[in-house]
Amino acid sequence: MLSKCLFLVVGEVVEEIKIIQPVTVKTIVTENLKDNLLRELDALLKQTETELQYLNFKIKRTALELEKKHSEELSIIKNEFENEKNRNYEKIRKIKGNMEAIKNLSLGEEIVKGSVDRIVNIKIGDNWSKLENCEIILKDNEVVEIRKGRMLV
């Protein structure tokens, strides 16, 4: 008599694998960093203000053209322009807020600049907490420290 057997097909067991893991990139606040960030934001602010001036000119010109034609499109186009103006005003407000925040940064403070991915080999028996929480610390765009396996707050 045949007995019933249940066969379970299990994937291959491997000793190690490669994974992609995020790495936080932080930078130490220096006068040089603050100056560079403020210069970048100031250029963005000037560009946005120029776009706003051009938009105001375009609104006036378009309004004059449409009024001559007695077009019903006038109110629709004016609304579109007003929405664009409001987006630019909001962008200017955010830029100025960021500039103020940069001015208030303390020298030596660490701020998050972004993140990158790294490839990590993990093996059976590895301590997971030592594999995660990796940080790269920059000072004036130079890597000054690489932190691994720390409890981050």
GUDRENTI-284702 format. One record per residue (C-alpha): residue number from 1; residue in one letter; chain; y, x negated, z negated. Coordinates in nm, 4 decimals. Layout:
residues N
+-----+----+----+----------+----------+----------+
|   i | aa | ch |        Y |        X |        Z |
+-----+----+----+----------+----------+----------+
| NUM |  A |  A |        Y |        X |        Z |
...
+-----+----+----+----------+----------+----------+
//
This chain:
residues 153
+-----+----+----+----------+----------+----------+
|   i | aa | ch |        Y |        X |        Z |
+-----+----+----+----------+----------+----------+
|   1 |  M |  A |   0.0000 |   0.0000 |   0.0000 |
|   2 |  L |  A |   0.3474 |  -0.1290 |   0.0897 |
|   3 |  S |  A |   0.6088 |  -0.1419 |  -0.1845 |
|   4 |  K |  A |   0.9701 |  -0.0747 |  -0.1102 |
|   5 |  C |  A |   1.1964 |  -0.3763 |  -0.1425 |
|   6 |  L |  A |   1.5720 |  -0.3889 |  -0.1291 |
|   7 |  F |  A |   1.7122 |  -0.6946 |   0.0378 |
|   8 |  L |  A |   2.0721 |  -0.7884 |  -0.0295 |
|   9 |  V |  A |   2.2295 |  -1.0221 |   0.2191 |
|  10 |  V |  A |   2.4815 |  -1.2403 |   0.0421 |
|  11 |  G |  A |   2.7407 |  -1.4544 |   0.2134 |
|  12 |  E |  A |   2.7041 |  -1.8273 |   0.2071 |
|  13 |  V |  A |   2.7986 |  -1.9945 |  -0.1199 |
|  14 |  V |  A |   3.0347 |  -2.2852 |  -0.0642 |
|  15 |  E |  A |   3.1447 |  -2.5588 |  -0.2984 |
|  16 |  E |  A |   3.5089 |  -2.5643 |  -0.1901 |
|  17 |  I |  A |   3.7587 |  -2.3812 |   0.0274 |
|  18 |  K |  A |   4.1150 |  -2.4246 |   0.1425 |
|  19 |  I |  A |   4.3741 |  -2.1636 |   0.0540 |
|  20 |  I |  A |   4.7426 |  -2.1218 |   0.1297 |
|  21 |  Q |  A |   4.9574 |  -2.0983 |  -0.1795 |
|  22 |  P |  A |   5.3354 |  -2.0513 |  -0.2191 |
|  23 |  V |  A |   5.5425 |  -2.3284 |  -0.3750 |
|  24 |  T |  A |   5.8821 |  -2.2532 |  -0.5288 |
|  25 |  V |  A |   6.1600 |  -2.4873 |  -0.4181 |
|  26 |  K |  A |   6.4418 |  -2.5334 |  -0.6686 |
|  27 |  T |  A |   6.7526 |  -2.7451 |  -0.6517 |
|  28 |  I |  A |   6.9535 |  -2.9032 |  -0.9297 |
|  29 |  V |  A |   7.3180 |  -2.7970 |  -0.9246 |
|  30 |  T |  A |   7.5528 |  -3.0864 |  -0.8485 |
|  31 |  E |  A |   7.9171 |  -3.0960 |  -0.7434 |
|  32 |  N |  A |   7.7984 |  -3.1906 |  -0.3954 |
|  33 |  L |  A |   7.5708 |  -2.8838 |  -0.3791 |
|  34 |  K |  A |   7.8447 |  -2.6526 |  -0.5021 |
|  35 |  D |  A |   8.0908 |  -2.7957 |  -0.2476 |
|  36 |  N |  A |   7.8408 |  -2.7574 |   0.0396 |
|  37 |  L |  A |   7.7508 |  -2.3996 |  -0.0559 |
|  38 |  L |  A |   8.1164 |  -2.3029 |  -0.0908 |
|  39 |  R |  A |   8.1979 |  -2.4592 |   0.2493 |
|  40 |  E |  A |   7.9138 |  -2.2654 |   0.4134 |
|  41 |  L |  A |   8.0250 |  -1.9401 |   0.2523 |
|  42 |  D |  A |   8.3891 |  -2.0041 |   0.3398 |
|  43 |  A |  A |   8.2918 |  -2.0515 |   0.7067 |
|  44 |  L |  A |   8.0890 |  -1.7292 |   0.6943 |
|  45 |  L |  A |   8.3815 |  -1.5496 |   0.5296 |
|  46 |  K |  A |   8.6255 |  -1.6667 |   0.7994 |
|  47 |  Q |  A |   8.3815 |  -1.5649 |   1.0735 |
|  48 |  T |  A |   8.3380 |  -1.2185 |   0.9195 |
|  49 |  E |  A |   8.7141 |  -1.1734 |   0.8776 |
|  50 |  T |  A |   8.7641 |  -1.2733 |   1.2430 |
|  51 |  E |  A |   8.4991 |  -1.0217 |   1.3496 |
|  52 |  L |  A |   8.6780 |  -0.7578 |   1.1435 |
|  53 |  Q |  A |   9.0134 |  -0.8367 |   1.3090 |
|  54 |  Y |  A |   8.8510 |  -0.8130 |   1.6525 |
|  55 |  L |  A |   8.6856 |  -0.4866 |   1.5541 |
|  56 |  N |  A |   9.0223 |  -0.3399 |   1.4447 |
|  57 |  F |  A |   9.1735 |  -0.4434 |   1.7792 |
|  58 |  K |  A |   8.8775 |  -0.2919 |   1.9636 |
|  59 |  I |  A |   8.9133 |   0.0340 |   1.7670 |
|  60 |  K |  A |   9.2802 |   0.0695 |   1.8627 |
|  61 |  R |  A |   9.2179 |  -0.0149 |   2.2275 |
|  62 |  T |  A |   8.9211 |   0.2207 |   2.2568 |
|  63 |  A |  A |   9.1069 |   0.5013 |   2.0793 |
|  64 |  L |  A |   9.3982 |   0.4729 |   2.3247 |
|  65 |  E |  A |   9.1641 |   0.4764 |   2.6236 |
|  66 |  L |  A |   8.9689 |   0.7765 |   2.4990 |
|  67 |  E |  A |   9.2757 |   0.9753 |   2.3968 |
|  68 |  K |  A |   9.4057 |   0.9469 |   2.7525 |
|  69 |  K |  A |   9.0827 |   1.0998 |   2.8789 |
|  70 |  H |  A |   9.0751 |   1.3688 |   2.6076 |
|  71 |  S |  A |   8.7168 |   1.2733 |   2.5387 |
|  72 |  E |  A |   8.4976 |   1.4428 |   2.2782 |
|  73 |  E |  A |   8.3348 |   1.1044 |   2.2295 |
|  74 |  L |  A |   8.6394 |   0.9824 |   2.0392 |
|  75 |  S |  A |   8.5252 |   1.0982 |   1.6954 |
|  76 |  I |  A |   8.1714 |   0.9668 |   1.7492 |
|  77 |  I |  A |   8.2965 |   0.6253 |   1.8561 |
|  78 |  K |  A |   8.5519 |   0.6138 |   1.5741 |
|  79 |  N |  A |   8.2716 |   0.6847 |   1.3247 |
|  80 |  E |  A |   8.0622 |   0.4021 |   1.4705 |
|  81 |  F |  A |   8.3565 |   0.1629 |   1.4450 |
|  82 |  E |  A |   8.4315 |   0.2750 |   1.0889 |
|  83 |  N |  A |   8.0699 |   0.2172 |   0.9905 |
|  84 |  E |  A |   8.0857 |  -0.1306 |   1.1397 |
|  85 |  K |  A |   8.4120 |  -0.2004 |   0.9567 |
|  86 |  N |  A |   8.2564 |  -0.0853 |   0.6297 |
|  87 |  R |  A |   7.9568 |  -0.3170 |   0.6849 |
|  88 |  N |  A |   8.1973 |  -0.6068 |   0.7395 |
|  89 |  Y |  A |   8.3982 |  -0.5196 |   0.4275 |
|  90 |  E |  A |   8.0736 |  -0.5057 |   0.2279 |
|  91 |  K |  A |   7.9672 |  -0.8413 |   0.3712 |
|  92 |  I |  A |   8.3040 |  -0.9914 |   0.2717 |
|  93 |  R |  A |   8.2672 |  -0.8483 |  -0.0785 |
|  94 |  K |  A |   7.9203 |  -1.0028 |  -0.1144 |
|  95 |  I |  A |   8.0343 |  -1.3404 |   0.0183 |
|  96 |  K |  A |   8.3243 |  -1.3501 |  -0.2279 |
|  97 |  G |  A |   8.0869 |  -1.2519 |  -0.5096 |
|  98 |  N |  A |   7.8493 |  -1.5316 |  -0.4110 |
|  99 |  M |  A |   8.1374 |  -1.7780 |  -0.3996 |
| 100 |  E |  A |   8.2400 |  -1.6780 |  -0.7514 |
| 101 |  A |  A |   7.8801 |  -1.7108 |  -0.8734 |
| 102 |  I |  A |   7.8560 |  -2.0605 |  -0.7240 |
| 103 |  K |  A |   8.1776 |  -2.1652 |  -0.8946 |
| 104 |  N |  A |   8.0269 |  -2.0516 |  -1.2255 |
| 105 |  L |  A |   7.7037 |  -2.2523 |  -1.1882 |
| 106 |  S |  A |   7.6581 |  -2.5225 |  -1.4508 |
| 107 |  L |  A |   7.5972 |  -2.8779 |  -1.3366 |
| 108 |  G |  A |   7.2334 |  -2.9755 |  -1.3943 |
| 109 |  E |  A |   7.1139 |  -2.6144 |  -1.3808 |
| 110 |  E |  A |   6.8117 |  -2.5452 |  -1.1592 |
| 111 |  I |  A |   6.8398 |  -2.2639 |  -0.9063 |
| 112 |  V |  A |   6.5787 |  -2.1294 |  -0.6664 |
| 113 |  K |  A |   6.6423 |  -2.2380 |  -0.3100 |
| 114 |  G |  A |   6.3391 |  -2.0701 |  -0.1545 |
| 115 |  S |  A |   5.9683 |  -2.1209 |  -0.1121 |
| 116 |  V |  A |   5.7238 |  -2.2968 |   0.1164 |
| 117 |  D |  A |   5.3481 |  -2.2741 |   0.1568 |
| 118 |  R |  A |   5.0972 |  -2.5439 |   0.0762 |
| 119 |  I |  A |   4.7304 |  -2.5802 |   0.1576 |
| 120 |  V |  A |   4.5171 |  -2.6283 |  -0.1526 |
| 121 |  N |  A |   4.1521 |  -2.7327 |  -0.1728 |
| 122 |  I |  A |   3.9791 |  -2.5479 |  -0.4524 |
| 123 |  K |  A |   3.6332 |  -2.6293 |  -0.5801 |
| 124 |  I |  A |   3.3948 |  -2.4640 |  -0.8166 |
| 125 |  G |  A |   3.4980 |  -2.5687 |  -1.1670 |
| 126 |  D |  A |   3.8676 |  -2.6212 |  -1.0899 |
| 127 |  N |  A |   4.1126 |  -2.5010 |  -1.3525 |
| 128 |  W |  A |   4.3030 |  -2.2211 |  -1.1759 |
| 129 |  S |  A |   4.6115 |  -2.2509 |  -1.3972 |
| 130 |  K |  A |   4.6529 |  -2.6105 |  -1.2824 |
| 131 |  L |  A |   4.6370 |  -2.4997 |  -0.9193 |
| 132 |  E |  A |   4.9097 |  -2.2383 |  -0.9383 |
| 133 |  N |  A |   5.2747 |  -2.2540 |  -1.0408 |
| 134 |  C |  A |   5.3729 |  -2.5486 |  -0.8256 |
| 135 |  E |  A |   5.7432 |  -2.6295 |  -0.7901 |
| 136 |  I |  A |   5.9379 |  -2.8805 |  -0.5854 |
| 137 |  I |  A |   6.2671 |  -2.9909 |  -0.7434 |
| 138 |  L |  A |   6.5496 |  -3.1190 |  -0.5218 |
| 139 |  K |  A |   6.8732 |  -3.2927 |  -0.6067 |
| 140 |  D |  A |   7.1208 |  -3.3267 |  -0.3197 |
| 141 |  N |  A |   6.8332 |  -3.2526 |  -0.0737 |
| 142 |  E |  A |   6.6142 |  -3.5307 |  -0.2143 |
| 143 |  V |  A |   6.2801 |  -3.4481 |  -0.3773 |
| 144 |  V |  A |   6.3103 |  -3.5714 |  -0.7359 |
| 145 |  E |  A |   6.0124 |  -3.3993 |  -0.8960 |
| 146 |  I |  A |   5.6959 |  -3.2072 |  -0.8129 |
| 147 |  R |  A |   5.5665 |  -2.9886 |  -1.0940 |
| 148 |  K |  A |   5.2090 |  -2.8599 |  -1.0957 |
| 149 |  G |  A |   5.0171 |  -2.6288 |  -1.3232 |
| 150 |  R |  A |   5.2937 |  -2.5459 |  -1.5690 |
| 151 |  M |  A |   5.3680 |  -2.2149 |  -1.7252 |
| 152 |  L |  A |   5.6834 |  -2.1072 |  -1.5466 |
| 153 |  V |  A |   5.9356 |  -1.8706 |  -1.6977 |
+-----+----+----+----------+----------+----------+
//
